[in-house]
Amino acid sequence: DWTPASILDDAIAAVRAQVGDKRVICGLSGGVDSAVAAALVQRAVGDQLTCVFVDHGLLRAGEAEQVERDFVAATGVDLVVADAADQFLDALAGVTDPETKRKIIGREFIRTFEAAARGVVERAGEADGGDVEFLVQGTLYPDVVESGGGEGAANIKSHHNVGGLPDDLQFALVEPLRTLFKDEVRAVGLELGLPPAIVWRHPFPGPGLAIRIIGEVTRDRLEILRAADAVARAELTAAGLDRDVWQFPVVLLADVRSVGVQGDGRTYGHPVVLRPVTSEDAMTADWSRLPYEVLESISTRITNEVREVNRVVVDITSKPPGTIEWE
Ligand code: XMP
């Protein structure tokens, strides 16, 4: 008889058996899978677990706080935050090509995670000579099937799809979600007492807002996009439609300007694109038929509240031919 509670009990017992009294490290991305995996391992082995959150400065409004404050409050987890926003933005300066953005972000992510992981390992050694032997990964059953089901060496597959850790940082993997589908992971997350905002979070790409700013990524542009995105998400939530939509990218066409009239005069501002989609697995997708009233309130609020945006457009392309993200 499988209930979220019984799945959780079994998974906790398995983690305890695997880990024993060794130390464990886990990277948090802000996403559901790593959050549930970390909360589960925390429930199993308590403060033998240290989580690392690389804040790359490319998350949406409130998301870093969701990890640093809400996740910690809900789980009591020991969290190390690597605040790397400046480093990522410096590395992204002048870059407009989407794949180059991804490569740079992947590279900086690994660097930063590695340095933080080394810090955790050293700290554990100084404290009591305890070894950090395990790395938690939020691998789900569909990921296992997709990758051929092999055990593989520890690598940060995470959301950046980039390579492994260096040889002197070898961890065995703890993958407590390996037999679960997404809906089961969410049920287990709720069972663990995680906030609904984390459990029901839409998928979000590892490179974050960097691939939703068409053009160079700058602090100012991030601020504009964050503000517009926050409005779109708030209105979707207020309409009770979060779970009818798979993802809702908001895209800033940072190098495009058009003429508008806002307030007292003419403006020459940027458009944002709303890209709400429905999907089963992100391989194919359809554009969401959001109610006109919801689109209207998003458009009105964004153009009122985000000075730099004077036009809101809706992407009505299915996938294929359009991808979900614009980059
Ligand atoms: P596309 O845009 O190809 O996206 O239709 C399919 C799904 O993948 C996500 N996505 C990414 N996720 N790193 C990620 O971790 C990436 O570089 C990346 N690019 C796209 C996208 O949000 C959607 O869920």
Residues whose N, C-alpha, C, O or C-beta is under 5 A from the ligand:
A	BS01	XMP	R102 H159 H160 P203 F204 P205 G206 P207 A282 T323 I324 E325
